């Protein structure tokens, strides 16, 4: 595996949540800087060094409501 993709969303309780596509990695943090560090740590813990993806992509999802 060369890369892994995370979906990043704002948490209902505040802060941010990230979940990986295709594998069971989920993490959260108070801000985006901490979230990026948390994602790196989670990937390092989930994979052996020789199986670890080299690229982590983040896909930010933001819900927005527009009223008329």
DSSP file (Angstrom, degrees, kcal/mol; ACC not computed):
  #  RESIDUE AA STRUCTURE BP1 BP2  ACC     N-H-->O    O-->H-N    N-H-->O    O-->H-N    TCO  KAPPA ALPHA  PHI   PSI    X-CA   Y-CA   Z-CA
    1    1 A X              0   0    0      0, 0.0    53,-0.2     0, 0.0     3,-0.1   0.000 360.0 360.0 360.0 128.3    0.0    0.0    0.0
    2    2 A X        +     0   0    0      1,-0.2    53,-1.8    51,-0.2    52,-1.3   0.761 360.0  15.8 -97.6 -29.8    1.4    3.3   -1.1
    3    3 A X  E     -a   55   0A   0     50,-0.2     2,-0.3    51,-0.2    -1,-0.2  -0.963  55.0-155.4-144.3 160.8   -1.2    5.7    0.3
    4    4 A X  E     -a   56   0A   0     51,-2.2    53,-3.0    -2,-0.3     2,-0.4  -0.990  14.2-145.2-135.4 143.7   -4.1    5.9    2.7
    5    5 A X  E     -a   57   0A   0     16,-0.4    16,-2.6    -2,-0.3     2,-0.4  -0.926  10.2-164.1-115.7 133.2   -7.0    8.4    2.6
    6    6 A X  E     -aB  58  20A   0     51,-2.8    53,-3.3    -2,-0.4     2,-0.5  -0.935  15.1-139.9-114.4 138.1   -8.8    9.8    5.7
    7    7 A X  E     -aB  59  19A   0     12,-2.9    12,-1.9    -2,-0.4     2,-0.5  -0.871  23.0-159.5 -91.3 124.7  -12.2   11.5    5.7
    8    8 A X  E     +aB  60  18A   0     51,-2.9    53,-2.9    -2,-0.5     2,-0.3  -0.929  17.5 165.8-113.0 127.0  -12.0   14.6    8.1
    9    9 A X  E     -aB  61  17A   0      8,-2.4     8,-2.9    -2,-0.5     2,-0.3  -0.953  41.6-101.0-135.9 154.5  -15.1   16.1    9.6
   10   10 A X  E     - B   0  16A   0     51,-0.5     6,-0.3    -2,-0.3     2,-0.2  -0.583  44.2-122.1 -71.3 137.8  -15.9   18.5   12.4
   11   11 A X    >   -     0   0    0      4,-2.1     3,-1.2    -2,-0.3     4,-0.1  -0.544   6.3-130.9 -81.7 146.5  -17.1   16.6   15.4
   12   12 A X  T 3  S+     0   0    0      1,-0.3    -1,-0.1    -2,-0.2     3,-0.1   0.806 111.9  50.6 -64.2 -28.6  -20.6   17.3   16.9
   13   13 A X  T 3  S-     0   0    0      1,-0.3    -1,-0.3     0, 0.0     2,-0.1   0.438 128.8 -88.5 -87.3  -0.6  -18.9   17.6   20.3
   14   14 A X  S <  S+     0   0    0     -3,-1.2    -1,-0.3     1,-0.2     2,-0.2  -0.144  91.1  52.9 104.9 155.2  -16.3   20.0   19.0
   15   15 A X  S    S-     0   0    0     15,-0.2    -4,-2.1    -3,-0.1     2,-0.3  -0.491  88.0 -64.0  82.5-156.2  -12.9   19.4   17.5
   16   16 A X  E     -BC  10  29A   0     13,-3.1    13,-2.1    -6,-0.3     2,-0.3  -0.940  32.3-154.9-136.2 153.1  -12.3   17.1   14.5
   17   17 A X  E     -BC   9  28A   0     -8,-2.9    -8,-2.4    -2,-0.3     2,-0.4  -0.949   8.5-168.0-124.9 147.7  -12.7   13.4   13.6
   18   18 A X  E     -BC   8  27A   0      9,-2.8     9,-2.5    -2,-0.3     2,-0.4  -1.000   3.9-177.1-136.6 136.8  -10.8   11.4   11.0
   19   19 A X  E     -BC   7  26A   0    -12,-1.9   -12,-2.9    -2,-0.4     7,-0.2  -0.999  23.7-125.2-134.7 139.7  -11.6    7.9    9.7
   20   20 A X  E     -B    6   0A   0      5,-2.6     2,-0.5    -2,-0.4     3,-0.4  -0.507  21.3-122.8 -81.8 147.0   -9.6    5.9    7.1
   21   21 A X  S    S+     0   0    0    -16,-2.6   -16,-0.4     1,-0.2     3,-0.1  -0.766  92.6   9.1 -86.6 132.0  -11.2    4.5    4.0
   22   22 A X  S    S+     0   0    0     -2,-0.5     2,-0.3     1,-0.1    -1,-0.2   0.432 121.9  61.5  83.9  -1.2  -10.8    0.8    3.6
   23   23 A X  S    S-     0   0    0     -3,-0.4     2,-1.5     2,-0.1    -3,-0.2  -0.977  88.7-105.2-151.7 161.2   -9.4    0.1    7.1
   24   24 A X        +     0   0    0     -2,-0.3     2,-0.5    -5,-0.1    -3,-0.1  -0.449  65.5 132.2 -93.8  65.1  -10.5    0.5   10.7
   25   25 A X        +     0   0    0     -2,-1.5    -5,-2.6    -5,-0.2     2,-0.4  -0.970  23.4 165.5-114.3 126.2   -8.5    3.5   11.8
   26   26 A X  E     +C   19   0A   0     -2,-0.5     2,-0.3    -7,-0.2    -7,-0.2  -0.999   2.3 160.8-140.0 137.2  -10.4    6.3   13.6
   27   27 A X  E     -C   18   0A   0     -9,-2.5    -9,-2.8    -2,-0.4     2,-0.3  -0.963  14.7-162.0-150.4 166.0   -9.0    9.2   15.6
   28   28 A X  E     +C   17   0A   0     -2,-0.3     2,-0.3   -11,-0.2   -11,-0.2  -0.966   7.8 175.4-148.6 162.2  -10.0   12.6   16.9
   29   29 A X  E     -C   16   0A   0    -13,-2.1   -13,-3.1    -2,-0.3     6,-0.1  -0.974  41.4-108.7-161.9 167.2   -8.4   15.9   18.2
   30   30 A X  S    S+     0   0    0     -2,-0.3     2,-0.3   -15,-0.2   -15,-0.2   0.803  98.8  11.1 -74.5 -31.4   -9.3   19.4   19.3
   31   31 A X  S  > S-     0   0    0    -16,-0.1     4,-2.1   -15,-0.1   -15,-0.1  -0.891  81.6-100.7-143.3 172.8   -7.8   21.1   16.3
   32   32 A X  H  > S+     0   0    0     -2,-0.3     4,-2.1     1,-0.2     5,-0.2   0.829 117.2  54.7 -69.5 -32.3   -6.4   20.3   12.8
   33   33 A X  H  > S+     0   0    0      2,-0.2     4,-1.6     1,-0.2    -1,-0.2   0.945 112.8  42.7 -65.5 -46.7   -2.7   20.5   13.8
   34   34 A X  H  > S+     0   0    0      1,-0.2     4,-2.5     2,-0.2    -2,-0.2   0.858 111.1  57.2 -65.7 -35.0   -3.3   17.9   16.6
   35   35 A X  H  X S+     0   0    0     -4,-2.1     4,-2.7     2,-0.2    -2,-0.2   0.911 103.8  51.8 -63.5 -42.1   -5.4   15.8   14.3
   36   36 A X  H  X S+     0   0    0     -4,-2.1     4,-2.1     1,-0.2    -1,-0.2   0.914 111.9  46.4 -61.5 -42.3   -2.6   15.5   11.8
   37   37 A X  H  X S+     0   0    0     -4,-1.6     4,-2.3     1,-0.2    -1,-0.2   0.903 112.3  51.0 -64.6 -40.5   -0.3   14.3   14.5
   38   38 A X  H  X S+     0   0    0     -4,-2.5     4,-2.4     2,-0.2    -2,-0.2   0.877 108.7  51.4 -64.6 -38.9   -2.9   11.9   15.8
   39   39 A X  H  X S+     0   0    0     -4,-2.7     4,-2.5     2,-0.2     5,-0.2   0.930 109.6  49.8 -63.6 -45.7   -3.4   10.5   12.3
   40   40 A X  H  X S+     0   0    0     -4,-2.1     4,-2.3     1,-0.2    -2,-0.2   0.927 112.4  47.4 -58.9 -45.5    0.3    9.9   11.8
   41   41 A X  H  X S+     0   0    0     -4,-2.3     4,-2.1     1,-0.2    -1,-0.2   0.904 111.1  51.4 -62.3 -42.0    0.5    8.1   15.2
   42   42 A X  H  X S+     0   0    0     -4,-2.4     4,-1.9     2,-0.2    -1,-0.2   0.899 110.6  48.1 -63.9 -41.1   -2.6    6.0   14.4
   43   43 A X  H  X S+     0   0    0     -4,-2.5     4,-1.9     2,-0.2    -1,-0.2   0.914 110.9  51.1 -65.9 -42.6   -1.1    4.9   11.1
   44   44 A X  H  < S+     0   0    0     -4,-2.3    -2,-0.2     1,-0.2    -1,-0.2   0.880 113.6  45.3 -61.9 -37.5    2.2    4.0   12.7
   45   45 A X  H  < S+     0   0    0     -4,-2.1    -1,-0.2     1,-0.2    -2,-0.2   0.823 113.1  50.0 -73.8 -31.6    0.4    1.9   15.3
   46   46 A X  H  < S+     0   0    0     -4,-1.9     2,-0.3    -5,-0.2    -2,-0.2   0.824 110.8  47.1 -79.7 -32.4   -1.9    0.2   12.8
   47   47 A X  S  < S-     0   0    0     -4,-1.9     2,-0.1    -5,-0.1     5,-0.1  -0.839  81.1-116.6-115.1 146.6    0.8   -1.0   10.3
   48   48 A X    >>  -     0   0    0     -2,-0.3     3,-1.4     1,-0.1     4,-1.2  -0.423  41.9-105.4 -67.2 156.3    4.1   -2.7   10.6
   49   49 A X  T 34 S+     0   0    0      1,-0.3     3,-0.4     2,-0.2    -1,-0.1   0.858 120.3  49.1 -56.9 -39.5    6.9   -0.5    9.4
   50   50 A X  T 34 S+     0   0    0      1,-0.2    -1,-0.3     0, 0.0    -2,-0.0   0.622 116.6  42.7 -79.1 -11.3    7.4   -2.4    6.1
   51   51 A X  T <4 S+     0   0    0     -3,-1.4    -1,-0.2     2,-0.1    -2,-0.2   0.481  85.9 119.5-106.9  -6.9    3.6   -2.3    5.3
   52   52 A X     <  -     0   0    0     -4,-1.2    -8,-0.1    -3,-0.4     2,-0.0  -0.336  68.9-113.4 -66.1 134.9    3.0    1.3    6.3
   53   53 A X        -     0   0    0      1,-0.1   -50,-0.2   -10,-0.1   -51,-0.2  -0.375  15.2-148.0 -65.0 147.8    1.7    3.7    3.5
   54   54 A X  S    S+     0   0    0    -52,-1.3     2,-0.4   -53,-0.2   -51,-0.2   0.686  80.1  51.3 -90.0 -20.8    4.1    6.4    2.5
   55   55 A X  E     -a    3   0A   0    -53,-1.8   -51,-2.2     2,-0.0     2,-0.5  -0.967  61.7-165.6-124.1 132.7    1.4    9.0    1.7
   56   56 A X  E     -a    4   0A   0     -2,-0.4     2,-0.4   -53,-0.2   -51,-0.2  -0.975  11.3-165.8-115.5 119.7   -1.5   10.1    3.9
   57   57 A X  E     -a    5   0A   0    -53,-3.0   -51,-2.8    -2,-0.5     2,-0.5  -0.865   5.6-152.6-106.0 139.6   -4.2   12.1    2.1
   58   58 A X  E     -a    6   0A   0     -2,-0.4     2,-0.6   -53,-0.2   -51,-0.2  -0.945   3.9-163.9-113.3 127.9   -6.9   14.0    4.0
   59   59 A X  E     -a    7   0A   0    -53,-3.3   -51,-2.9    -2,-0.5     2,-0.4  -0.943  15.3-149.0-110.8 111.4  -10.3   14.7    2.4
   60   60 A X  E     -a    8   0A   0     -2,-0.6     2,-0.5   -53,-0.2   -51,-0.2  -0.681  11.1-167.3 -86.9 128.6  -12.1   17.5    4.3
   61   61 A X  E     -a    9   0A   0    -53,-2.9   -51,-0.5    -2,-0.4     2,-0.4  -0.964   7.1-180.0-115.6 128.4  -15.9   17.2    4.4
   62   62 A X        -     0   0    0     -2,-0.5     2,-0.4   -53,-0.1   -53,-0.1  -0.987  18.6-144.6-132.9 124.0  -17.9   20.3    5.6
   63   63 A X        -     0   0    0     -2,-0.4     2,-0.4   -53,-0.1    -2,-0.0  -0.711  22.9-179.8 -84.9 134.7  -21.6   20.5    5.9
   64   64 A X        -     0   0    0     -2,-0.4     2,-0.5     2,-0.0    -2,-0.0  -1.000  15.3-152.4-138.3 136.5  -23.1   23.8    5.0
   65   65 A X        -     0   0    0     -2,-0.4     2,-0.5     2,-0.0    -2,-0.0  -0.922   7.4-167.0-110.9 131.2  -26.7   24.9    5.0
   66   66 A X        -     0   0    0     -2,-0.5     2,-0.3     2,-0.0    -2,-0.0  -0.975   8.1-162.8-116.9 126.6  -27.9   27.7    2.8
   67   67 A X              0   0    0     -2,-0.5    -2,-0.0     1,-0.1     0, 0.0  -0.771 360.0 360.0-108.1 155.5  -31.4   29.2    3.4
   68   68 A X              0   0    0     -2,-0.3    -1,-0.1     0, 0.0    -2,-0.0   0.389 360.0 360.0-104.7 360.0  -33.5   31.3    1.1
